[in-house]
């Protein structure tokens, strides 16, 4: 809702242009910090976050399983998996607006009492996901080799990367359907099914991976084929109930051109945001590739683990996103702000706990990813470094979800683009230092990669998100 600079929603966020005075909180409000019922927000967040984690870990979990098994084929296979999985995760990441945008739209419409319209928006998002998935799969299959080469793959690494990408690529439509369907689940608050789907998908993927790679001896091709089947398994598993529940609420499940175009239009700023962020992560992989096969292989193990645990943190942000969108849709801005504070604190706390576990896992589990002692040492260095920064990641990701829930897409697109520009420049500086006394050893290179990613890539986003959440502008986006 736009109000030409005036805030007159009656929730204590302001009384006119330039006014910062807050109306005192009702001592009986559930959001009063001295009221024990303030813990209700935490319970609401966790009730959504825990099952949401199930959906979010699907693709990273598949890649993590692939990494653990392929790492025992050889360093070239693991390095090739790093290149191929980067392309897959980048593609899925660019399409994350299918989940984020749909979640916010559905939740806001349901919060405003427009339940049928909200569910139809979710269904249109699923049709858009299927269209994008088929088109993107065809493009990646046709352009796989030059894409892998552009990321730095050469020789045996290029061969392995191409094999993996060609085997997995047509599973993307199934995975994107999973992302879009969750907009309906979250909007309805029925998210437990996503956890069941993720667990079953991981079981299917692991069983087929062991059968195809170790049983049939298909190598990295078997790894990609197993993941493709698991992706479609999850896609069908979640699409069917999403459509049935939408239909039961009176929503049409037929495609609506205006709705599909509307979903695409609303998602454009989120796509640009994701494009900027994914460009940073791809550039980091390319730098790791230039640092050698050993560094790239270790980077893949740390990166796959990081992507997995980040989804625990992202689950908090998405839960806050859905709840804030619902509050704003209902016009309850004070409650939305209180929820944002709670979600930010929950994200930071989760990051602290998970960070300790991440560092400890690096010390204990490195042999699971590679039998090579040199690669194991680099994995430990990377995971300990990354574990130290996970509290910052948790806080930033929570605020990211809040701003998406508020529909503050353009701000996120602009600040993430600025972050990408700065980060690329810093990466160029690290590349220039490679081989000098500062980065003379593989250990130093691995620590530098992860330290720069967190200080610049995560740190700048945390700064921008924190400044935005501190003000009132994001509350006026709905």
C-alpha positions as CSV (number, residue, x, y, z in Angstrom):
1,X,0.0,0.0,0.0
2,X,1.4,3.4,-1.0
3,X,0.6,6.5,1.1
4,X,2.7,9.3,-0.5
5,X,5.0,9.5,2.4
6,X,2.4,9.3,5.2
7,X,2.2,6.4,7.5
8,X,-1.3,6.3,8.8
9,X,-2.0,2.6,9.4
10,X,-2.7,3.1,13.1
11,X,-0.2,0.6,14.3
12,X,2.2,3.0,15.9
13,X,4.7,3.1,13.0
14,X,4.2,6.8,12.5
15,X,1.6,9.6,12.3
16,X,2.7,11.7,9.4
17,X,5.5,12.8,7.2
18,X,8.8,12.8,9.0
19,X,7.2,11.5,12.2
20,X,9.1,8.9,14.2
21,X,7.0,8.8,17.3
22,X,5.8,5.3,18.3
23,X,2.5,4.6,20.0
24,X,3.3,2.8,23.3
25,X,2.7,-1.0,23.2
26,X,-0.3,-2.5,24.9
27,X,1.2,-4.3,27.9
28,X,-1.1,-7.2,27.1
29,X,0.1,-7.5,23.5
30,X,1.6,-10.8,22.6
31,X,4.5,-8.9,21.1
32,X,5.4,-7.0,24.3
33,X,8.9,-8.1,25.1
34,X,8.1,-8.5,28.8
35,X,5.1,-10.7,28.0
36,X,5.9,-14.4,28.1
37,X,3.5,-14.8,25.2
38,X,6.2,-13.1,23.0
39,X,7.6,-16.6,22.7
40,X,4.5,-17.3,20.5
41,X,6.3,-15.8,17.5
42,X,9.2,-18.1,18.0
43,X,6.9,-21.1,18.0
44,X,5.1,-19.9,14.9
45,X,8.4,-19.4,13.1
46,X,9.7,-22.8,14.1
47,X,6.4,-24.5,13.2
48,X,6.9,-23.4,9.6
49,X,10.8,-23.4,9.6
50,X,11.3,-27.1,10.5
51,X,9.1,-28.5,7.8
52,X,10.2,-25.8,5.3
53,X,13.8,-27.0,5.8
54,X,12.7,-30.3,4.3
55,X,11.8,-28.7,0.9
56,X,14.9,-26.4,0.9
57,X,17.4,-29.2,1.5
58,X,16.2,-31.3,-1.4
59,X,18.6,-30.1,-4.2
60,X,21.6,-29.4,-1.8
61,X,21.0,-32.8,-0.2
62,X,21.1,-34.5,-3.6
63,X,24.3,-32.7,-4.5
64,X,25.8,-33.5,-1.1
65,X,25.0,-37.2,-1.6
66,X,26.5,-37.0,-5.1
67,X,29.6,-35.4,-3.6
68,X,30.2,-38.0,-0.9
69,X,29.9,-40.9,-3.4
70,X,31.6,-39.3,-6.5
71,X,34.5,-38.2,-4.3
72,X,35.6,-41.8,-4.0
73,X,35.8,-42.2,-7.8
74,X,38.7,-39.7,-8.0
75,X,39.7,-36.1,-7.8
76,X,38.9,-35.4,-11.4
77,X,35.4,-36.7,-10.9
78,X,34.9,-34.6,-7.8
79,X,36.2,-31.5,-9.5
80,X,33.9,-32.2,-12.5
81,X,31.0,-32.5,-10.1
82,X,31.9,-29.1,-8.7
83,X,31.6,-27.6,-12.2
84,X,28.4,-29.5,-13.2
85,X,26.6,-29.0,-9.8
86,X,27.5,-25.3,-9.9
87,X,25.6,-25.0,-13.1
88,X,22.6,-26.9,-11.7
89,X,22.5,-25.1,-8.4
90,X,22.9,-21.7,-10.2
91,X,19.9,-22.6,-12.5
92,X,17.8,-23.6,-9.5
93,X,18.9,-20.6,-7.6
94,X,18.0,-18.2,-10.4
95,X,14.5,-19.7,-10.3
96,X,14.1,-19.5,-6.6
97,X,11.7,-16.6,-7.2
98,X,9.2,-19.4,-8.0
99,X,9.2,-20.3,-4.3
100,X,9.8,-16.9,-2.8
101,X,7.5,-14.8,-5.0
102,X,4.7,-17.4,-4.9
103,X,5.0,-17.8,-1.1
104,X,4.7,-14.0,-0.5
105,X,1.9,-13.5,-3.0
106,X,-0.2,-16.4,-1.7
107,X,0.4,-15.5,2.0
108,X,-0.5,-11.8,1.4
109,X,-3.7,-12.7,-0.5
110,X,-4.8,-15.2,2.2
111,X,-4.0,-12.7,4.9
112,X,-6.3,-10.3,3.1
113,X,-9.1,-12.8,3.0
114,X,-8.7,-13.6,-0.7
115,X,-8.0,-17.3,-0.3
116,X,-9.2,-18.6,-3.7
117,X,-7.2,-15.9,-5.5
118,X,-4.1,-16.7,-3.5
119,X,-4.3,-20.4,-4.4
120,X,-4.8,-19.7,-8.1
121,X,-1.7,-17.5,-8.0
122,X,0.1,-20.4,-6.6
123,X,-1.1,-22.7,-9.3
124,X,-0.1,-20.2,-12.0
125,X,3.3,-20.2,-10.4
126,X,3.5,-23.9,-10.9
127,X,2.6,-23.7,-14.6
128,X,5.3,-21.0,-14.9
129,X,7.8,-23.4,-13.2
130,X,7.1,-26.2,-15.6
131,X,7.5,-23.9,-18.7
132,X,10.8,-22.5,-17.4
133,X,12.1,-25.9,-16.4
134,X,11.5,-27.5,-19.8
135,X,13.0,-24.5,-21.6
136,X,16.1,-24.2,-19.3
137,X,16.8,-28.0,-19.5
138,X,16.9,-27.9,-23.3
139,X,19.3,-24.9,-23.3
140,X,21.6,-26.5,-20.7
141,X,21.7,-29.8,-22.6
142,X,22.6,-28.0,-25.9
143,X,25.2,-25.6,-24.3
144,X,26.6,-27.9,-21.6
145,X,30.1,-28.2,-22.9
146,X,30.9,-24.5,-23.4
147,X,29.3,-23.7,-20.1
148,X,31.5,-26.2,-18.3
149,X,34.6,-24.9,-20.1
150,X,33.7,-21.3,-19.3
151,X,33.7,-22.2,-15.6
152,X,37.3,-23.5,-15.9
153,X,36.9,-27.2,-16.6
154,X,39.7,-28.7,-18.7
155,X,40.7,-32.2,-19.7
156,X,39.3,-35.0,-17.6
157,X,37.5,-32.5,-15.4
158,X,35.6,-31.2,-18.4
159,X,34.6,-34.7,-19.5
160,X,33.3,-35.6,-16.0
161,X,31.5,-32.2,-15.8
162,X,29.7,-32.8,-19.1
163,X,28.7,-36.3,-18.2
164,X,27.2,-35.2,-14.9
165,X,25.3,-32.2,-16.4
166,X,23.9,-34.2,-19.3
167,X,22.7,-36.9,-17.0
168,X,20.9,-34.6,-14.5
169,X,19.7,-31.7,-16.6
170,X,16.2,-32.9,-17.5
171,X,15.4,-33.4,-13.8
172,X,15.2,-29.6,-13.4
173,X,11.5,-29.3,-14.4
174,X,10.6,-31.6,-11.5
175,X,12.8,-29.6,-9.1
176,X,11.3,-26.3,-10.1
177,X,7.8,-27.7,-9.6
178,X,8.8,-28.5,-6.1
179,X,9.8,-24.9,-5.5
180,X,6.6,-23.5,-6.9
181,X,4.3,-26.0,-5.2
182,X,5.7,-24.9,-1.9
183,X,4.2,-21.5,-2.4
184,X,0.8,-23.1,-1.9
185,X,1.9,-25.2,1.0
186,X,3.4,-22.3,2.9
187,X,0.5,-20.0,2.1
188,X,-1.9,-22.6,3.6
189,X,0.4,-23.4,6.5
190,X,0.5,-27.0,5.4
191,X,4.2,-27.6,5.1
192,X,4.8,-30.9,6.8
193,X,4.4,-32.7,3.5
194,X,7.6,-31.0,2.2
195,X,9.6,-32.6,5.0
196,X,8.2,-36.1,4.1
197,X,8.9,-35.5,0.4
198,X,12.5,-34.4,1.1
199,X,13.3,-37.4,3.3
200,X,11.8,-39.8,0.7
201,X,13.6,-38.1,-2.1
202,X,16.9,-38.4,-0.3
203,X,16.3,-42.1,0.3
204,X,15.5,-42.7,-3.3
205,X,18.5,-40.7,-4.4
206,X,20.9,-42.5,-2.1
207,X,19.6,-45.9,-3.0
208,X,19.8,-45.3,-6.7
209,X,23.2,-43.5,-6.4
210,X,24.7,-46.6,-4.7
211,X,23.1,-48.9,-7.2
212,X,24.1,-46.9,-10.4
213,X,27.6,-45.7,-9.3
214,X,28.9,-48.6,-7.2
215,X,26.6,-51.5,-8.3
216,X,26.4,-50.9,-12.1
217,X,29.7,-49.0,-12.4
218,X,28.2,-46.1,-14.3
219,X,30.5,-43.5,-12.5
220,X,29.4,-39.9,-12.5
221,X,26.7,-40.5,-15.1
222,X,25.0,-42.8,-12.6
223,X,25.2,-40.1,-10.0
224,X,23.4,-37.6,-12.3
225,X,20.8,-40.2,-13.4
226,X,20.0,-41.0,-9.8
227,X,19.4,-37.4,-8.9
228,X,17.2,-36.9,-12.0
229,X,14.9,-39.6,-10.9
230,X,14.8,-38.3,-7.3
231,X,14.0,-34.8,-8.6
232,X,11.0,-36.0,-10.6
233,X,9.9,-38.2,-7.7
234,X,9.7,-35.2,-5.5
235,X,8.1,-33.1,-8.2
236,X,5.2,-35.5,-8.6
237,X,4.9,-36.2,-4.9
238,X,4.3,-32.5,-4.1
239,X,2.5,-31.4,-7.2
240,X,-0.4,-33.8,-6.8
241,X,-1.5,-32.7,-3.3
242,X,-0.8,-29.0,-4.1
243,X,-3.3,-29.2,-7.0
244,X,-5.8,-31.3,-5.0
245,X,-5.8,-28.9,-2.1
246,X,-6.1,-25.9,-4.3
247,X,-9.0,-27.4,-6.2
248,X,-10.7,-28.3,-2.9
249,X,-10.6,-24.7,-1.9
250,X,-12.5,-23.8,-5.1
251,X,-9.4,-22.6,-7.0
252,X,-9.0,-23.3,-10.7
253,X,-6.0,-25.5,-11.6
254,X,-6.0,-24.5,-15.3
255,X,-3.3,-22.2,-16.5
256,X,-4.2,-18.5,-16.8
257,X,-2.1,-16.5,-19.1
258,X,-2.5,-13.3,-17.1
259,X,-1.6,-15.1,-13.9
260,X,1.4,-16.7,-15.4
261,X,2.6,-13.4,-16.8
262,X,1.9,-11.7,-13.5
263,X,4.0,-14.3,-11.7
264,X,6.8,-13.8,-14.1
265,X,6.6,-10.0,-13.8
266,X,6.5,-10.0,-10.0
267,X,9.5,-12.4,-10.0
268,X,11.7,-10.3,-12.3
269,X,13.3,-8.2,-9.5
270,X,13.9,-11.4,-7.5
271,X,15.4,-13.0,-10.6
272,X,17.8,-10.1,-11.0
273,X,18.6,-10.4,-7.3
274,X,19.4,-14.1,-7.7
275,X,21.3,-13.5,-10.9
276,X,23.6,-11.1,-9.2
277,X,24.2,-13.4,-6.2
278,X,24.7,-16.5,-8.4
279,X,27.2,-14.7,-10.6
280,X,29.2,-14.1,-7.4
281,X,29.1,-17.8,-6.5
282,X,30.0,-18.9,-10.0
283,X,32.9,-16.5,-10.1
284,X,34.1,-18.0,-6.8
285,X,34.1,-21.5,-8.4
286,X,36.0,-20.2,-11.4
287,X,38.6,-18.8,-9.1
288,X,38.9,-22.1,-7.2
289,X,39.3,-23.9,-10.6
290,X,42.3,-21.6,-11.4
291,X,43.8,-22.5,-8.1
292,X,44.1,-26.2,-9.1
293,X,42.3,-29.4,-9.1
294,X,43.0,-30.1,-5.4
295,X,41.6,-26.7,-4.3
296,X,38.6,-27.1,-6.6
297,X,37.8,-30.6,-5.3
298,X,38.0,-29.5,-1.7
299,X,35.9,-26.4,-2.4
300,X,33.2,-28.6,-3.8
301,X,33.0,-30.6,-0.6
302,X,32.8,-27.5,1.6
303,X,30.4,-25.7,-0.8
304,X,28.0,-28.7,-0.9
305,X,28.0,-28.9,2.9
306,X,27.5,-25.1,3.1
307,X,24.6,-25.2,0.7
308,X,23.0,-27.9,2.8
309,X,23.3,-26.1,6.2
310,X,22.3,-22.7,4.7
311,X,18.9,-24.1,4.0
312,X,18.5,-24.6,7.8
313,X,19.0,-20.9,8.1
314,X,17.0,-20.1,5.0
315,X,14.1,-22.0,6.5
316,X,13.9,-19.5,9.3
317,X,13.9,-16.6,6.8
318,X,11.2,-18.2,4.7
319,X,9.0,-18.9,7.8
320,X,9.4,-15.3,8.8
321,X,8.7,-14.3,5.2
322,X,5.3,-16.2,5.1
323,X,4.2,-14.9,8.5
324,X,5.2,-11.3,7.8
325,X,3.5,-11.4,4.4
326,X,0.3,-12.6,6.1
327,X,0.5,-9.9,8.7
328,X,1.0,-7.2,6.1
329,X,-1.7,-8.6,3.9
330,X,-4.1,-8.2,6.9
331,X,-2.8,-4.6,7.6
332,X,-1.0,-5.5,10.9
333,X,2.3,-3.7,10.5
334,X,3.3,-3.6,14.1
335,X,3.0,-7.3,14.3
336,X,5.0,-7.6,11.1
337,X,7.8,-5.6,12.6
338,X,7.8,-7.6,15.8
339,X,7.9,-10.8,13.7
340,X,10.9,-9.4,11.8
341,X,12.9,-8.8,15.0
342,X,12.1,-12.3,16.2
343,X,13.1,-13.9,13.0
344,X,16.4,-12.0,12.8
345,X,17.3,-13.1,16.4
346,X,16.2,-16.7,15.6
347,X,18.4,-16.7,12.5
348,X,21.5,-15.5,14.3
349,X,21.0,-18.0,17.2
350,X,20.5,-20.8,14.7
351,X,23.6,-19.7,12.9
352,X,25.7,-19.9,16.1
353,X,24.6,-23.4,16.9
354,X,24.9,-24.7,13.3
355,X,28.2,-22.9,12.9
356,X,29.7,-24.9,15.8
357,X,28.4,-28.1,14.4
358,X,29.7,-27.2,10.9
359,X,33.2,-26.6,12.1
360,X,33.2,-29.8,14.2
361,X,31.9,-31.8,11.2
362,X,34.8,-30.5,9.1
363,X,37.3,-31.8,11.6
364,X,35.6,-35.2,11.8
365,X,34.0,-35.9,8.4
366,X,36.5,-34.8,5.8
367,X,37.5,-38.4,4.9
368,X,33.9,-39.0,3.8
369,X,34.4,-36.7,0.8
370,X,37.8,-37.8,-0.4
371,X,40.5,-40.4,0.4
372,X,43.2,-37.8,-0.6
373,X,44.9,-36.4,2.6
374,X,45.7,-33.1,0.9
375,X,42.0,-32.6,-0.1
376,X,40.9,-33.6,3.4
377,X,43.2,-30.9,5.0
378,X,41.7,-28.3,2.7
379,X,38.1,-29.4,3.5
380,X,38.9,-28.9,7.2
381,X,40.3,-25.5,6.7
382,X,37.3,-24.4,4.6
383,X,34.6,-25.8,6.9
384,X,36.2,-24.3,10.1
385,X,36.5,-20.9,8.4
386,X,32.9,-21.0,7.2
387,X,31.6,-22.2,10.5
388,X,32.8,-19.0,12.2
389,X,30.7,-16.9,9.9
390,X,27.4,-18.8,10.1
391,X,25.8,-16.6,12.8
392,X,26.1,-13.6,10.4
393,X,24.7,-15.7,7.6
394,X,21.7,-16.7,9.8
395,X,20.9,-13.1,10.6
396,X,21.3,-11.9,7.1
397,X,19.2,-14.7,5.6
398,X,16.4,-14.1,8.0
399,X,16.2,-10.4,7.1
400,X,16.4,-11.4,3.4
401,X,13.3,-13.5,3.9
402,X,11.5,-10.7,5.8
403,X,12.1,-8.2,3.0
404,X,10.9,-10.7,0.3
405,X,7.8,-11.3,2.4
406,X,7.2,-7.6,2.4
407,X,7.5,-7.4,-1.4
408,X,10.6,-5.2,-1.2
409,X,12.0,-6.8,-4.3
410,X,13.5,-3.8,-6.0
411,X,15.6,-2.8,-3.0
412,X,16.9,-6.3,-2.8
413,X,17.7,-6.4,-6.5
414,X,19.6,-3.1,-6.3
415,X,21.6,-3.9,-3.2
416,X,22.5,-7.4,-4.4
417,X,23.7,-6.0,-7.7
418,X,25.9,-3.5,-5.9
419,X,27.2,-6.3,-3.7
420,X,28.1,-8.3,-6.8
421,X,30.0,-5.5,-8.3
422,X,32.1,-5.0,-5.1
423,X,32.6,-8.7,-4.6
424,X,33.8,-9.3,-8.2
425,X,36.4,-6.6,-7.8
426,X,37.6,-8.2,-4.5
427,X,37.8,-11.6,-6.2
428,X,39.9,-10.1,-9.0
429,X,42.3,-8.8,-6.3
430,X,42.5,-12.3,-4.7
431,X,43.2,-13.8,-8.1
432,X,46.0,-11.3,-8.6
433,X,47.5,-12.3,-5.2
434,X,47.4,-16.0,-6.1
435,X,50.9,-17.4,-6.1
436,X,52.4,-14.5,-4.1
437,X,53.6,-14.9,-0.5
438,X,50.1,-14.1,0.8
439,X,48.6,-17.1,-1.1
440,X,51.5,-19.4,-1.6
441,X,49.9,-22.5,-0.2
442,X,46.6,-24.4,-1.0
443,X,45.5,-23.9,2.7
444,X,45.9,-20.1,2.4
445,X,43.9,-20.1,-0.8
446,X,41.1,-22.1,0.7
447,X,40.8,-19.9,3.7
448,X,41.0,-16.8,1.5
449,X,38.1,-18.0,-0.7
450,X,35.8,-18.6,2.2
451,X,36.8,-15.5,4.2
452,X,36.3,-13.2,1.3
453,X,33.0,-14.8,0.5
454,X,31.7,-14.1,4.0
455,X,33.3,-10.7,4.7
456,X,32.3,-9.2,1.4
457,X,29.4,-11.2,-0.2
458,X,27.6,-12.0,3.1
459,X,28.7,-8.9,5.0
460,X,27.6,-6.3,2.5
461,X,24.2,-8.0,2.2
462,X,23.8,-8.1,6.0
463,X,24.6,-4.4,6.1
464,X,22.1,-3.4,3.5
465,X,19.4,-5.7,4.9
466,X,19.9,-4.5,8.4
467,X,19.7,-0.8,7.4
468,X,16.5,-1.5,5.5
469,X,14.8,-3.5,8.3
470,X,15.7,-0.7,10.8
471,X,13.5,1.8,8.9
472,X,9.9,1.8,7.9
473,X,10.1,1.9,4.1
474,X,9.8,-1.9,3.7
475,X,6.5,-1.9,5.6
476,X,4.9,0.3,2.9
477,X,5.5,-2.1,0.0
478,X,2.3,-4.1,0.5
